[in-house]
Amino acid sequence: MISDILKSVFSNLQVFLVTWIIVILVNQIFIFGACFAPYCLIAALPHTGVIAALITYFSQKNEASSAATNQNNSATYERPSNKEMDFEIEKDDFEDTKTPFCPECGAPMVLRTAKKGQYAGKTFWGCSKYPNCKGILKYT
């Protein structure tokens, strides 16, 4: 495993160096109380180098595995074209509504139609927790 880590560091030297600089800065600020004296920096080199090497190795390993996974997924799944679908989607197929929330209890509301009374046949927003909550809003 150590040889794999070293191969990763040497093949991705720029990534390693940038990572190492960031690790040294974070180490010096948070661990050593912002000590940037030469003896503090020299003392931090070994352990920050190991940390940067491990970060480089595992980040490159994760990128390689996610790229392989994406390549495998794209090879096994093909999205059907509109010609292969049984239907076509048109602009008028969708309503432009946003579900409001009940002014009394905060639950999402449901679009309902009045069945009786003076508002029979008209739509309104009713609380989804009905009959426990009787909050309503006018449908616009």
C-alpha positions in Angstrom: 0.0 0.0 0.0 2.9 2.4 0.7 4.2 1.9 -2.8 0.7 2.7 -4.1 0.6 5.9 -2.1 4.1 7.0 -3.3 3.1 6.2 -6.9 0.0 8.4 -6.5 2.1 11.2 -5.0 4.6 11.2 -7.8 2.0 10.9 -10.5 0.0 13.8 -9.1 2.8 15.9 -7.8 1.0 19.3 -8.3 -2.0 18.1 -6.4 0.2 16.8 -3.6 2.2 20.0 -3.3 -0.9 22.2 -3.2 -2.5 19.8 -0.6 0.7 19.9 1.4 0.8 23.7 1.5 -2.8 23.8 2.6 -2.3 21.2 5.3 0.8 23.1 6.6 -1.1 26.3 6.8 -4.1 24.7 8.6 -1.7 22.9 10.9 0.3 26.0 11.8 -2.8 28.1 12.4 -5.0 25.7 14.3 -2.5 23.3 16.0 0.6 25.5 16.6 -1.2 28.8 17.3 -0.2 30.6 14.1 3.5 29.9 14.6 5.3 30.5 11.3 8.8 30.6 12.7 11.3 28.4 10.8 11.6 25.9 13.6 7.8 25.5 13.7 7.6 24.9 10.0 10.4 22.4 10.0 8.8 20.5 12.8 5.5 20.4 10.9 7.0 19.0 7.6 7.1 15.3 8.3 3.5 14.7 9.7 1.9 17.2 7.3 3.7 15.5 4.4 2.2 12.2 5.4 -1.2 13.7 5.8 -1.0 15.4 2.4 0.2 12.1 0.8 -2.8 10.2 2.2 -5.2 12.9 1.1 -3.8 12.9 -2.4 -3.9 9.1 -2.6 -7.5 8.7 -1.4 -8.8 11.7 -3.4 -7.3 10.3 -6.6 -8.5 6.8 -5.7 -12.1 8.1 -5.2 -12.0 10.1 -8.4 -10.8 7.0 -10.3 -13.5 4.8 -8.8 -16.3 7.3 -9.4 -15.1 7.8 -13.0 -15.2 4.0 -13.5 -18.6 3.8 -11.9 -19.9 6.6 -14.2 -18.4 4.9 -17.2 -20.1 1.6 -16.3 -23.4 3.2 -15.6 -23.4 5.1 -18.9 -22.6 2.0 -20.7 -25.5 0.0 -19.2 -28.3 2.6 -19.4 -29.5 4.5 -22.4 -32.1 7.1 -22.0 -34.9 6.5 -24.5 -35.4 9.2 -27.1 -38.8 11.0 -27.6 -39.4 8.9 -30.7 -39.2 5.7 -28.6 -41.7 7.0 -26.1 -45.4 6.3 -26.4 -46.4 10.0 -25.8 -45.2 13.5 -26.3 -45.1 16.1 -23.7 -46.5 19.5 -24.5 -46.4 22.8 -22.7 -50.0 22.7 -21.7 -49.6 19.3 -19.9 -48.4 20.9 -16.7 -50.1 23.2 -14.2 -48.1 26.1 -12.9 -49.1 25.8 -9.2 -47.1 25.9 -6.0 -48.5 24.1 -3.0 -49.2 26.6 -0.2 -48.9 25.9 3.5 -51.8 26.1 6.0 -52.0 29.5 7.7 -53.2 27.8 10.9 -50.9 24.8 11.4 -48.2 25.1 8.7 -49.0 21.8 7.0 -49.1 21.5 3.2 -52.4 22.2 1.6 -54.4 20.1 -0.8 -56.5 21.4 -3.8 -60.1 20.4 -3.1 -63.5 21.1 -4.7 -66.5 22.2 -2.7 -69.3 19.7 -2.9 -72.2 21.6 -1.4 -73.2 25.0 -0.3 -72.9 28.3 -2.1 -69.4 27.5 -3.3 -70.3 24.1 -4.7 -68.1 23.2 -7.7 -65.4 25.8 -6.9 -61.9 24.8 -6.0 -60.0 25.9 -2.8 -56.9 25.0 -0.9 -57.8 22.9 2.2 -55.4 21.7 5.0 -54.1 18.2 4.5 -54.7 17.6 8.2 -58.5 18.0 7.9 -60.6 17.3 10.0 -58.1 18.1 12.8 -57.3 21.5 11.1 -59.9 23.4 9.1 -57.6 25.9 7.5 -58.6 27.0 4.0 -57.3 29.4 1.3 -59.0 30.8 -1.8 -57.7 29.1 -5.0 -56.4 31.7 -7.5 
